[in-house]
Amino acid sequence: MIKLNNYFVGLCILSLLVIACNSGDKSGGARKEKLNIRKKFSTTGVLVSEISEKDGIRHGPTKNYYENGKIQSLINYEEGKQQGESVWYYENGRPYQVTQYVNGQEQGIQKKYYQSGKLLAEVPFRNGHQLPGMKEYTETGDLITDYPEIVFEMPVRSSVPDRFVLRMHMSNNSKEVAFEQMVISANGDTIMADVPAQDGIGEIPFTVETGKSVVAQVHIQAKTRTRLKNVYITERQYFVRIKN
């Protein structure tokens, strides 16, 4: 009986060892990523930032701080590129801006806030580019709708022979504006090309030979700053008819 009991005891111990080994295998041997936290300090010894790195590349959260020690921003990285949600803060600890990133590019709706915590703006992004459709709100929650529009002037003859110019400006006569025209590139892609502008007036030249005419449709996008310091994008098309 003693030999039999020893046999069963040994069998039980062996079984426990096998179960333990199998349990470790099922976990896949997964280990937490080993990140290095690099800290930066000001000349006075105040912590400025904490940067998570893997193999010398930003990976994980990067935290930046105000001089009073409160967090200024929390930016997440993956293999050196911003990924996921990044948040910037006021000194009172409330969020100022919340932005989603995919492979280092802004994606989706960026949200901005007043220091009170009330929503200030919603800004749409796609592949790192801001899209039209930005919404701003007063601190009481009302949607702001009074934005300038693009104003076109009738094409006029320039001092250059057979040259006409289509001019444009903003309805509020803002000088801080950038105009872009939708054009087709050499490889067939639709791109936005800068429109030369000075003092808030954009110009597109057209060459029309004597006795001929030009009919074209231009698609213009304008970018300007709002009273709340956000970039406002508006679009408008204009049907051009010029006869020389």
WOTASUL-V41128 format. One record per run of one state. SS is the DSSP state (h for helix, s for strand, l for the rest). FROM is the first residue (numbers start at 1). LEN is the number of residues. If there is no record, write none. Layout:
((SS FROM LEN) (SS FROM LEN))
//
This chain:
((l 1 1) (h 2 25) (l 27 9) (s 36 6) (l 42 5) (s 47 8) (l 55 2) (s 57 9) (l 66 5) (s 71 8) (l 79 2) (s 81 2) (l 83 1) (s 84 6) (l 90 5) (s 95 8) (l 103 2) (s 105 2) (l 107 1) (s 108 6) (l 114 5) (s 119 8) (l 127 2) (s 129 2) (l 131 4) (s 135 3) (l 138 5) (s 143 1) (l 144 6) (s 150 3) (l 153 3) (s 156 2) (l 158 5) (s 163 8) (l 171 6) (s 177 8) (l 185 5) (s 190 6) (l 196 1) (s 197 2) (l 199 2) (s 201 7) (l 208 5) (s 213 13) (l 226 5) (s 231 13) (l 244 1))
//
